[in-house]
């Protein structure tokens, strides 16, 4: 992995700065919205805007890249992101913020598509798996690091909006000055939503529900903290704990995924998340216990996303995997749009506990649906299952395609953990 980083460090450095900037603005808006006197419902609309833009960006960005090229799209969207981050502070109106969030979600989606294309192009078949694993780590580390920056200045001022704007502007310097040529951008095969649902009802329903959980993690967690009266420091620590949980739980759940019925594992993980989150609903825990709940939320959400992808791939041919993943990501994006609105509505009804109740309802619903699906379909033999691949919900279809190609090659060679366990 060190060799992979050394060969593509400008891209990874740029991506790290981008994720720090994105992580800062996601948390900062939740805090600043409370300072500006925005209601919980208004902030839920603002937060939903990001996912609206991200969803449409994932569909439109590939066509933009094909028409004008990677470099122009990358530079244009980067400039737009940098400008929007400054405009938040200059235009403190929740409707304007919603429009700005749509713009920034669209822009980040295009940036991710472009960056992932570059990473794919600079990787070989032997290093592609390590490259994309490092990419996922950089994404999460960037968001965790961003939470530390929140404490550098008063969120009621301008500085915390200037810092991520500068970081995003700097992020494009190492990337655009990199010697790597712009890659050829292809068109992914399409798979209809009906066909996708027929292939994997659990995958479709689960991805929609996990979109809502992702929306809670990215943005609404800070809104909850502001409504609950937490300090800026405590909110930043809480958000960081969510993503730390995602890092800690990813490997052990992935290890189990290649060795047991994935539906049963989905059921257990979702049930664990439900019980852990209900602690914050039923009781009035202290901040330390809330941090534990945050670790559970993150530790369940990210692995479940990867689990649902892997489970769906168990019923697909190798050349259909990327197309199915694109459909699942779209479903996940729709769930993420609905998520902040539903959380905001619940929080306006019952207060801060609505944040945790919503997550518990989603993971509880996934638990029950997984149990029902286990009665409707035979189990996939472990040795015949597709490989589990750790993915984050911020990744685009561009990152998915080579991952599943590499996983399929490993399966054919008999090198996956599942194949090893079968032997």
C-alpha positions in Angstrom: 0.0 0.0 0.0 3.0 2.3 0.6 4.0 1.9 -3.1 0.5 2.7 -4.1 0.5 5.9 -2.1 3.9 6.9 -3.4 2.8 6.5 -7.0 -0.5 8.5 -6.6 0.2 10.8 -3.7 -1.0 14.0 -5.4 -4.4 12.4 -5.9 -4.6 11.1 -2.4 -3.5 14.4 -0.9 -6.0 16.3 -3.0 -8.8 13.9 -2.0 -7.9 14.2 1.7 -8.1 18.0 1.6 -11.4 17.7 -0.3 -12.9 15.3 2.3 -11.7 17.6 5.1 -13.4 20.5 3.5 -16.6 18.5 2.9 -16.6 17.2 6.5 -16.2 20.7 7.9 -19.1 22.2 6.0 -21.4 19.3 6.8 -20.9 19.6 10.6 -20.5 23.4 10.6 -23.9 24.0 8.9 -25.7 22.0 11.5 -24.2 24.1 14.3 -24.5 27.5 12.5 -28.1 26.8 11.6 -28.9 26.7 15.3 -27.0 29.9 15.8 -29.0 31.6 13.0 -32.2 30.5 14.5 -33.3 28.1 11.8 -35.9 25.5 12.8 -35.2 21.8 12.8 -37.5 21.4 9.8 -35.6 24.2 7.9 -32.3 22.5 8.6 -33.6 19.2 7.5 -34.5 20.7 4.1 -31.0 22.3 3.9 -29.3 19.0 4.7 -31.5 17.1 2.2 -30.3 19.5 -0.5 -26.9 18.0 -0.5 -28.2 14.5 -1.4 -30.5 15.9 -4.1 -27.5 17.5 -5.7 -25.3 14.4 -5.2 -27.9 12.1 -6.7 -28.4 14.2 -9.9 -24.6 14.9 -10.1 -23.9 11.2 -10.2 -26.1 10.9 -13.3 -25.0 14.1 -15.1 -21.3 14.3 -14.3 -20.3 11.4 -16.5 -21.9 13.1 -19.5 -20.2 16.4 -18.7 -16.8 14.6 -18.5 -17.4 12.9 -21.9 -18.2 16.3 -23.5 -15.6 18.7 -22.1 -13.0 16.4 -20.4 -11.9 15.6 -16.9 -9.6 18.5 -16.3 -12.2 21.2 -17.1 -15.0 19.5 -15.2 -12.7 19.0 -12.2 -11.5 22.6 -12.2 -15.0 24.1 -12.7 -16.6 22.0 -10.0 -13.8 22.7 -7.6 -14.1 26.4 -8.1 -17.9 26.2 -7.5 -17.3 24.2 -4.2 -14.9 26.8 -3.0 -17.2 29.7 -3.8 -20.3 28.0 -2.2 -18.4 27.5 1.1 -17.9 31.2 1.4 -21.4 32.1 0.4 -22.9 30.1 3.3 -21.6 32.7 5.8 -22.5 35.7 3.5 -26.1 34.6 2.8 -27.5 33.1 6.1 -31.0 32.2 4.8 -32.2 28.6 5.0 -33.7 28.6 1.4 -30.5 30.0 0.0 -28.5 27.4 1.9 -30.7 24.7 0.4 -29.8 25.9 -3.1 -26.2 26.1 -2.2 -26.3 22.6 -0.7 -27.7 21.2 -3.9 -24.9 22.9 -5.8 -22.2 21.6 -3.5 -23.7 18.1 -3.6 -23.7 18.1 -7.3 -20.2 19.4 -7.4 -18.8 16.9 -5.0 -20.4 14.1 -6.9 -18.7 15.2 -10.1 -15.4 15.6 -8.3 -15.6 12.0 -6.9 -16.4 10.6 -10.3 -13.4 12.4 -11.8 -11.0 11.5 -9.1 -12.0 7.9 -9.0 -11.5 7.7 -12.8 -8.0 9.0 -12.4 -7.3 6.5 -9.6 -8.5 3.7 -11.7 -6.4 4.8 -14.6 -3.2 5.0 -12.5 -3.7 1.5 -11.1 -2.8 -1.8 -12.5 -4.8 -5.0 -12.0 -2.4 -6.0 -9.2 -2.7 -2.7 -7.3 -6.3 -1.6 -8.0 -7.7 -3.3 -4.9 -5.1 -1.6 -2.7 -5.6 1.7 -4.4 -9.4 1.8 -3.9 -9.0 0.5 -0.3 -6.6 3.4 0.4 -9.1 5.7 -1.3 -11.9 4.6 1.1 -9.5 5.1 4.1 -8.6 8.6 2.9 -12.3 9.5 2.7 -13.1 8.5 6.2 -9.9 9.9 7.7 -10.6 13.2 6.0 -14.1 13.5 7.5 -12.7 12.5 11.0 -9.9 15.0 10.7 -12.4 17.7 9.7 -14.1 17.5 13.1 -11.0 18.7 14.8 -11.0 21.9 12.6 -14.5 22.7 13.9 -12.9 23.7 17.2 -10.4 26.1 15.8 -12.7 29.1 15.7 -16.2 30.4 16.6 -18.8 28.8 14.4 -20.8 32.1 14.5 -18.0 33.8 12.6 -16.5 33.6 9.1 -13.2 31.8 9.6 -14.6 28.2 9.7 -16.2 28.9 6.3 -13.0 30.3 4.9 -10.8 27.3 6.1 -12.7 24.6 4.1 -12.9 26.9 1.1 -9.1 27.3 1.1 -8.6 23.6 1.7 -10.7 22.7 -1.3 -8.9 25.3 -3.5 -5.6 23.8 -2.4 -6.8 20.3 -3.0 -6.9 20.8 -6.8 -3.3 22.0 -7.0 -1.5 18.6 -6.5 -4.2 16.8 -8.6 -4.2 19.1 -11.6 -0.4 19.4 -11.6 0.0 15.7 -11.4 1.8 14.0 -14.4 -1.0 11.5 -14.7 -2.9 11.7 -18.0 -6.6 12.2 -18.0 -8.3 8.7 -18.3 -10.7 7.5 -20.9 -14.2 7.6 -19.5 -16.6 4.8 -20.5 -20.3 4.2 -20.2 -21.5 1.7 -17.6 -24.1 -0.9 -18.6 -27.6 -0.2 -17.2 -30.0 -2.4 -15.3 -33.6 -1.5 -14.7 -35.0 -1.0 -11.2 -37.6 -3.7 -11.7 -34.9 -6.2 -12.8 -32.8 -5.2 -9.9 -35.6 -5.7 -7.4 -36.5 -9.1 -8.9 -32.8 -10.1 -8.5 -32.5 -8.9 -4.9 -35.5 -7.4 -3.0 -33.4 -7.3 0.2 -30.6 -5.4 -1.6 -33.0 -2.8 -2.9 -35.0 -2.3 0.4 -31.9 -2.4 2.5 -30.1 0.2 0.4 -33.0 2.6 0.6 -33.1 2.3 4.4 -29.3 2.7 4.7 -29.6 5.9 2.6 -31.6 7.3 5.5 -29.0 6.2 8.0 -26.2 7.8 5.9 -28.2 11.1 5.9 -28.4 10.9 9.7 -24.6 10.5 9.9 -23.7 13.2 7.4 -25.2 16.5 8.5 -28.2 15.7 10.7 -25.9 14.5 13.5 -24.7 18.1 13.9 -28.3 19.4 13.8 -29.2 16.9 16.6 -26.2 18.0 18.6 -27.2 21.7 18.3 -30.8 20.9 19.4 -29.6 18.7 22.3 -27.5 21.6 23.6 -24.1 20.0 23.1 -21.0 22.2 22.8 -19.2 22.6 19.5 -16.4 20.3 20.9 -18.8 17.6 21.9 -20.6 17.7 18.5 -17.4 17.3 16.6 -16.3 14.4 18.8 -19.7 12.7 18.4 -19.5 13.0 14.5 -15.9 11.8 14.5 -17.0 8.7 16.7 -19.5 7.7 14.0 -16.8 7.5 11.3 -14.3 5.8 13.7 -16.9 3.1 14.2 -17.2 2.6 10.5 -13.4 2.0 10.3 -13.4 -0.3 13.3 -16.3 -2.6 12.3 -15.6 -2.9 8.6 -12.9 -5.6 8.7 -14.5 -8.0 11.2 -17.9 -7.8 9.6 -16.3 -8.3 6.2 -14.4 -11.4 7.5 -17.7 -12.9 8.7 -19.4 -12.0 5.5 -17.2 -14.4 3.5 -17.9 -17.2 5.9 -21.7 -17.3 6.7 -25.1 -16.6 5.2 -25.1 -12.9 4.4 -28.8 -12.5 5.1 -28.3 -13.8 8.6 -25.3 -11.5 9.1 -27.3 -8.5 7.8 -30.0 -9.4 10.3 -27.6 -9.7 13.2 -25.7 -6.5 12.4 -29.0 -4.5 11.8 -30.4 -5.9 15.1 -27.2 -4.9 16.9 -27.5 -1.4 15.5 -31.2 -1.2 16.5 -30.5 -2.2 20.1 -27.5 0.0 20.4 -29.4 3.0 19.1 -32.4 2.4 21.3 -30.2 3.0 24.3 -30.3 6.7 23.5 -34.0 6.6 23.0 -35.1 4.7 26.1 -32.6 6.2 28.5 -31.0 9.5 29.1 -27.4 8.5 28.8 -24.4 10.7 29.4 -22.1 11.9 26.7 -19.7 8.9 27.0 -22.5 6.5 26.4 -23.7 8.6 23.5 -20.2 8.3 22.0 -20.6 4.5 22.2 -23.9 4.8 20.4 -22.2 6.9 17.7 -19.6 4.2 17.2 -22.4 1.6 16.9 -24.2 3.7 14.3 -21.1 4.2 12.2 -20.0 0.6 12.8 -23.2 -0.8 11.5 -24.0 1.7 8.7 -20.9 1.4 6.5 -20.5 -2.4 6.7 -24.2 -2.9 6.0 -23.8 -0.9 2.9 -21.0 -3.1 1.7 -22.8 -6.2 2.9 -25.9 -5.4 0.8 -23.8 -4.8 -2.3 -22.0 -8.1 -1.8 -25.3 -10.0 -1.1 -26.9 -8.6 -4.3 -23.8 -9.6 -6.3 -24.3 -13.2 -5.1 -27.2 -13.4 -7.6 -25.5 -11.7 -10.5 -23.2 -12.5 -13.3 -19.8 -10.7 -13.1 -20.6 -8.3 -16.0 -23.9 -7.2 -14.4 -22.3 -6.3 -11.0 -21.3 -2.7 -11.8 -24.7 -2.0 -13.4 -26.6 -3.4 -10.4 -24.3 -1.3 -8.1 -25.3 1.8 -10.0 -28.9 1.1 -9.5 -28.4 0.3 -5.8 -26.5 3.6 -5.3 -29.4 5.5 -6.9 -31.8 3.9 -4.5 -29.5 4.7 -1.6 -29.4 8.3 -2.8 -33.2 8.5 -2.8 -33.3 7.2 0.8 -30.7 9.8 1.7 -32.8 12.6 0.3 -35.8 11.5 2.4 -33.7 10.9 5.5 -33.1 14.5 6.7 -36.8 15.4 6.1 -38.0 12.5 8.2 -35.5 13.0 10.9 -36.4 16.7 11.1 -40.1 15.9 11.3 -39.5 13.4 14.2 -37.2 15.8 16.0 -39.8 18.6 15.8 -42.3 16.2 17.3 -40.4 14.5 20.2 -37.1 16.5 20.4 -33.5 15.3 20.0 -34.5 11.6 20.7 -36.1 11.6 17.3 -32.7 11.4 15.7 -31.9 8.1 17.3 -35.5 6.8 17.0 -35.4 7.3 13.2 -32.1 5.3 12.9 -33.5 2.6 15.1 -36.6 2.4 13.0 -34.6 2.0 9.8 -32.2 -0.7 11.2 -35.1 -2.4 12.9 -37.0 -2.5 9.6 -34.0 -4.0 7.9 -33.8 -6.6 10.6 -37.4 -7.7 10.1 -37.2 -7.6 6.3 -34.0 -9.7 6.4 -35.8 -12.3 8.6 -38.8 -12.4 6.1 -36.5 -12.7 3.1 -34.7 -15.7 4.7 -38.0 -17.5 4.6 -38.5 -16.8 0.9 -35.2 -17.8 -0.7 -32.5 -20.5 -0.3 -29.2 -19.6 1.1 -26.2 -19.0 -1.2 -23.4 -21.5 -0.5 -20.4 -19.6 1.0 -17.9 -21.0 -1.5 -20.1 -19.7 -4.3 -20.7 -16.2 -2.9 -19.2 -13.1 -4.3 -16.3 -11.4 -2.4 -17.1 -8.8 0.2 -15.6 -5.4 -0.7 -15.5 -2.5 1.7 -17.2 0.6 0.2 -18.3 3.9 1.6 -21.6 5.5 0.6 -19.8 8.5 -0.8 -18.1 6.4 -3.5 -19.4 6.6 -7.1 -20.1 3.9 -9.7 -16.6 4.6 -11.1 -15.0 3.2 -8.0 -17.4 0.2 -8.0 -16.6 -1.2 -11.5 -12.9 -2.1 -11.0 -13.6 -3.3 -7.5 -16.0 -5.9 -8.7 -13.8 -6.8 -11.7 -10.9 -7.5 -9.3 -13.1 -9.4 -6.9 -14.4 -11.6 -9.8 -10.8 -12.3 -10.9 -9.9 -13.3 -7.4 -12.9 -15.6 -7.2 -12.0 -17.3 -10.4 -8.5 -17.8 -9.0 -9.9 -19.2 -5.8 -8.2 -16.5 -3.7 -11.2 -15.0 -1.8 -11.7 -15.7 1.9 -15.0 -17.4 1.1 -13.3 -19.8 -1.4 -10.6 -20.5 1.2 -13.1 -21.3 3.8 -15.0 -23.6 1.4 -11.8 -25.5 0.8 
